């Protein structure tokens, strides 16, 4: 039997994203030369919401790009005989805020970093994640975190965004 517990509702998600937006502004001393790159699928929704918060706070639009890191993964079967094309990302000499919904092993972020590097040399790359659940397999640490949620490997973190799933919230599912 699977037990599901909600750990963030829509209000908690909104508060976390607002705080993350303020932290991004503080660390980067404004929005000059910043681009948000959301990792498909829910990282894109998170990036767009953070961009909206940044615009609300600063009155300045922030470009948001979408990244599919799948072809750059080392833990999934991908046709390695065909060279992977550089993604169409305008990152050269810009501060990239890489955005994903859940940080777990770090493999998705590593793949996204490979994609960004292939697209061009960014001035800097920072990582924003709504949920950091631990269990890293690679030396990757987020710069901006919505919530730290210690989990066991047997648990699953479920993030839902209205734009993708029809509702907002974060849940932990565990088999009991």
Secondary structure, 3 states (H helix, E strand, C coil): CEEEEEEECHHHHHHHHHHHHHHHHHHHCCCCCEEEEEECCHHHHHHHHHHHHHHHHHCCCCEEEEECCHHHCCCCCCCCCCCCCCCCCCCCCCEEEEEEEEECCCHHHHHHHHHHHHHCCCCEEEEEEEEECCCCCCCCCCCEEEEECCCCCCCEEEEECHHHHCCCEEEEEEEC
